[in-house]
Amino acid sequence: MATINDNYLKLKAGYLFPEIARRVNTFAQSNPDAPIIKLGIGDVTEPLPEASRTAMLKAVEEMGDRATFKGYGPEQGYLWLREKIATHDFQARGCEIEPDEIFISDGSKCDTGNILDIFGNNNTIAVTDPVYPVYVDTNVMAGNTGSINNAGEFEGLVYLPITEENNFTAEIPSQKVDLIYLCFPNNPTGATASKDYLKNWVDYANNHGSIILFDAAYEAFITDPNLPHSIYEIEGARNCAIEFRSFSKKAGFTGTRCALTVVPKSLTAKAADGSDVELWKLWNRRQSTKFNGVSYIVQRGAEAVYSEAGQAQVKALISFYLENAKIIREKLTEAGLVVYGGVNAPYIWLKTPNELSSWDFFDKLLQMANIVGTPGSGFGAAGEGYFRISAFNSRENVNEAMKRIIEKFKV
Ligand SMILES: *Cc1c(COP(=O)(O)O)cnc(C)c1O
């Protein structure tokens, strides 16, 4: 008889977004004319940059000609793309990252999950609370946790609360942890990390032989020149950090799919016999065995992001969302709400008024203003009492949503 991976049974059955959909459907059925605006899900809304589309169209034509047709590409990605990324995203900011330390993939969601393939099952793993749920669920699937408790926390994981009190930046744990997931600019809170703050983590990791899994999916939203875009801007990070980046939020690639993971060659972890093993070798082996690369066409589209026209178009795209975020911040503040994030990030994290629970505020916002957001408690126990509003929408919808919030909530 075939058996299953029982760890899947420990997962909380896809609670957050299905529950949002259920409540929205129920409301829409009894209020069929309600003009609902969704400021919930973290997906982009604006079309692909023209430079990327032009490059992809050209690549499609190349695929139609025997002389320029491409079959399987390198599992790690084409060198011309990895070189552009190394130059523009890392070396230009003083990070010593070489093209062959960059692995192109079809998404950071999969990479942040797949990376667990190369780590042992006896690591102590730390996540922030609230957190991007993928980090938690992939550890559950890999058998790295026990079962879930009443607070919604999995036994065996170390949860680092991020709240108003610590400015939404997790405190360095007093105990030793082996793997730490950090995401800056943060989803869901929109918080950012200074160089000094990240230096504390890098020092901690180097002192304890820990590895930081740094998710920089929202790096392109940083406009403050003092904030680091990459963990490798911090001295010592080449010895303790893996970085994930994606074209999804940066260049509207959520439906096109292209991302990258950086594994420095200087990064090692312990084998069972106590020897140090290069993680680069393991990830290279893992990708070569389980992955066949991103389509040539898409990689050409990603490469075009680094052209002069592409850079300008991406900048305009990011500015558009950041202007939405600014409008949301200002209007929510005018309505008397306490808001965080939304400056170097596309997410606004608000404190629910009158100590309402996250879900009670969700219902109130839906009923009174026909607006859908995301309850903070869906991202972890410490997210209770908070609520996420996303800047990924049209200007028209953002303006209309904020007008309604001022009308209904301003005291
Ligand atoms: C959107 C997002 C990503 C990007 O995922 P892709 O699979 O590359 O689309 C990664 N991490 C976080 C925290 C995100 O919100």
PDBQT file of the ligand as one rigid body, heavy atoms in Angstrom, charges set to zero:
ROOT
HETATM    1  C1  LIG A 501       5.771  37.920  -3.954  1.00  0.00    +0.000 C 
HETATM    2  C2  LIG A 501       6.810  37.388  -3.045  1.00  0.00    +0.000 A 
HETATM    3  C3  LIG A 501       7.875  36.620  -3.543  1.00  0.00    +0.000 A 
HETATM    4  C4  LIG A 501       8.035  36.376  -5.027  1.00  0.00    +0.000 C 
HETATM    5  O1  LIG A 501       7.573  35.148  -5.395  1.00  0.00    +0.000 OA
HETATM    6  P1  LIG A 501       7.706  34.648  -6.900  1.00  0.00    +0.000 P 
HETATM    7  O2  LIG A 501       7.542  33.171  -6.775  1.00  0.00    +0.000 OA
HETATM    8  O3  LIG A 501       9.070  35.028  -7.393  1.00  0.00    +0.000 OA
HETATM    9  O4  LIG A 501       6.618  35.287  -7.697  1.00  0.00    +0.000 OA
HETATM   10  C5  LIG A 501       8.817  36.152  -2.661  1.00  0.00    +0.000 A 
HETATM   11  N1  LIG A 501       8.756  36.436  -1.341  1.00  0.00    +0.000 NA
HETATM   12  C6  LIG A 501       7.768  37.190  -0.844  1.00  0.00    +0.000 A 
HETATM   13  C7  LIG A 501       7.775  37.505   0.602  1.00  0.00    +0.000 C 
HETATM   14  C8  LIG A 501       6.763  37.667  -1.674  1.00  0.00    +0.000 A 
HETATM   15  O5  LIG A 501       5.769  38.401  -1.156  1.00  0.00    +0.000 OA
ENDROOT
TORSDOF 0
